[in-house]
Amino acid sequence: MPSLIDSRGPQFAAALTSVVLAVVLATSPSVFATGLLGLQAVLFAVGATLGVQRTPHAWLFRRVVRPRLSPTSDWEDPAPPRFAQAVGLAFAVVGFLGFALGGTAVGLVATGFALVAALLNAVFRFCLGCEVYLLLKRITVRSGARSTASTAPTH
């Protein structure tokens, strides 16, 4: 199992992401907004593929922010935030392609969805992608248990 992460780290990353996505919405449609959303997509891709512990946001949190905070006992599995990064990546890619291909409405909606999710985490510490991950995990475990039970031999 991967090492646990300080649960405040993803919240910090979500705050930074919220600022970036708000700037994208405020400056779109423009080449700047499209490029900035592309950069955010790259950051999401790093979190989704390498893990949230290896993002620039995590490095900044570990080096600059966490030393200034009181110690925590709230550590979490990095898998749900990693899944949330993949969901953010999907919205960022759709938004980027929307802006790049002239579908401004698609770009705005996709970016808006990503912003809402980031704000929920940054402000309320509610990670929507993490909750979806946990729900999917419960569903797959439950359906896996049912299929195993239904195929078990009866005596």
C-alpha positions as CSV (number, residue, x, y, z in Angstrom):
1,M,0.0,0.0,0.0
2,P,1.3,3.5,-0.9
3,S,2.3,5.7,2.0
4,L,-0.4,7.9,3.5
5,I,-0.6,11.6,2.7
6,D,-1.5,14.6,4.8
7,S,-5.1,15.2,3.9
8,R,-4.5,19.0,3.9
9,G,-2.2,18.6,0.8
10,P,-5.0,17.8,-1.7
11,Q,-7.1,20.6,-0.2
12,F,-4.2,23.0,-0.8
13,A,-3.7,21.7,-4.3
14,A,-7.5,22.2,-4.9
15,A,-7.2,25.8,-3.8
16,L,-4.4,26.5,-6.3
17,T,-6.3,24.6,-9.0
18,S,-9.4,26.7,-8.3
19,V,-7.4,29.9,-8.9
20,V,-6.0,28.6,-12.2
21,L,-9.4,27.5,-13.4
22,A,-11.1,30.8,-12.4
23,V,-8.4,32.6,-14.4
24,V,-9.1,30.3,-17.3
25,L,-12.8,31.2,-17.2
26,A,-12.2,34.9,-16.7
27,T,-9.9,35.1,-19.7
28,S,-11.5,32.8,-22.1
29,P,-11.8,32.4,-24.9
30,S,-8.2,33.3,-25.6
31,V,-4.9,31.7,-26.4
32,F,-3.8,32.4,-22.8
33,A,-6.8,30.7,-21.3
34,T,-6.4,27.7,-23.6
35,G,-2.7,27.4,-22.8
36,L,-3.3,27.8,-19.0
37,L,-5.9,25.0,-19.1
38,G,-3.5,22.9,-21.1
39,L,-0.9,23.5,-18.3
40,Q,-3.5,22.5,-15.7
41,A,-4.2,19.3,-17.7
42,V,-0.5,18.5,-17.5
43,L,-0.6,19.0,-13.7
44,F,-3.7,16.7,-13.5
45,A,-1.9,14.1,-15.6
46,V,1.1,14.1,-13.2
47,G,-1.2,13.6,-10.3
48,A,-3.2,10.9,-12.0
49,T,-0.2,8.9,-13.4
50,L,2.6,9.4,-10.9
51,G,0.4,10.0,-7.8
52,V,-0.6,13.1,-6.0
53,Q,2.6,12.9,-3.8
54,R,4.7,13.7,-6.9
55,T,2.9,16.9,-8.1
56,P,4.4,20.4,-7.9
57,H,1.5,21.2,-5.6
58,A,2.5,18.4,-3.2
59,W,6.2,19.5,-3.2
60,L,5.1,23.1,-2.5
61,F,2.8,21.9,0.3
62,R,5.5,19.7,1.9
63,R,8.3,22.3,1.7
64,V,6.5,25.6,2.3
65,V,3.0,25.1,3.8
66,R,3.1,22.0,6.0
67,P,6.1,23.2,8.1
68,R,4.0,26.3,9.1
69,L,1.0,24.2,10.1
70,S,0.4,22.3,13.3
71,P,1.0,18.6,13.1
72,T,-1.9,16.4,11.9
73,S,-3.2,13.0,12.7
74,D,-5.4,13.1,9.6
75,W,-3.6,11.0,7.0
76,E,-5.3,9.4,4.0
77,D,-4.8,6.9,1.2
78,P,-3.6,8.7,-1.9
79,A,-5.7,6.5,-4.2
80,P,-9.0,8.5,-4.0
81,P,-7.2,11.9,-4.7
82,R,-5.3,10.2,-7.5
83,F,-8.6,9.2,-9.1
84,A,-9.9,12.7,-8.6
85,Q,-6.9,14.0,-10.5
86,A,-7.8,11.7,-13.4
87,V,-11.4,13.1,-13.4
88,G,-9.9,16.6,-13.4
89,L,-7.7,15.6,-16.3
90,A,-10.7,14.4,-18.2
91,F,-12.5,17.7,-17.7
92,A,-9.4,19.7,-18.5
93,V,-8.8,17.8,-21.7
94,V,-12.4,18.3,-22.8
95,G,-12.2,22.0,-22.0
96,F,-8.8,22.4,-23.7
97,L,-10.1,20.7,-26.9
98,G,-13.3,22.7,-26.7
99,F,-11.4,26.0,-26.6
100,A,-8.7,24.9,-29.1
101,L,-11.3,23.7,-31.7
102,G,-13.6,26.7,-31.4
103,G,-16.2,25.1,-29.1
104,T,-16.1,27.8,-26.5
105,A,-19.3,26.6,-24.8
106,V,-17.8,23.1,-24.3
107,G,-14.6,24.6,-23.0
108,L,-16.5,26.8,-20.5
109,V,-18.8,24.1,-19.3
110,A,-16.0,21.5,-18.8
111,T,-13.8,24.1,-17.1
112,G,-16.7,25.2,-14.9
113,F,-17.3,21.6,-13.8
114,A,-13.7,21.2,-12.9
115,L,-13.8,24.5,-11.0
116,V,-16.8,23.5,-9.0
117,A,-15.2,20.2,-8.0
118,A,-11.9,22.0,-7.0
119,L,-13.8,24.6,-5.0
120,L,-15.7,22.0,-3.1
121,N,-12.4,20.5,-2.0
122,A,-10.7,23.8,-1.4
123,V,-13.4,25.4,0.6
124,F,-15.4,22.6,2.2
125,R,-12.8,19.8,2.1
126,F,-15.3,17.7,0.1
127,C,-13.5,15.8,-2.7
128,L,-16.1,15.0,-5.2
129,G,-13.7,12.7,-7.2
130,C,-12.7,10.9,-4.0
131,E,-16.3,10.2,-3.2
132,V,-16.9,8.9,-6.7
133,Y,-13.8,6.6,-6.3
134,L,-15.2,5.3,-3.0
135,L,-18.6,4.7,-4.4
136,L,-17.2,2.8,-7.4
137,K,-15.0,0.8,-5.1
138,R,-18.0,-0.2,-2.9
139,I,-20.1,-1.1,-6.0
140,T,-17.3,-3.2,-7.5
141,V,-16.5,-5.0,-4.2
142,R,-20.2,-5.6,-3.6
143,S,-20.9,-6.9,-7.1
144,G,-17.7,-9.0,-6.9
145,A,-18.9,-10.6,-3.7
146,R,-22.3,-11.3,-5.1
147,S,-20.9,-13.0,-8.3
148,T,-18.5,-15.1,-6.1
149,A,-21.4,-16.1,-3.9
150,S,-23.6,-17.0,-6.9
151,T,-20.9,-19.2,-8.4
152,A,-20.0,-20.9,-5.2
153,P,-20.7,-24.6,-5.4
154,T,-23.6,-25.8,-3.3
155,H,-23.5,-29.1,-1.5
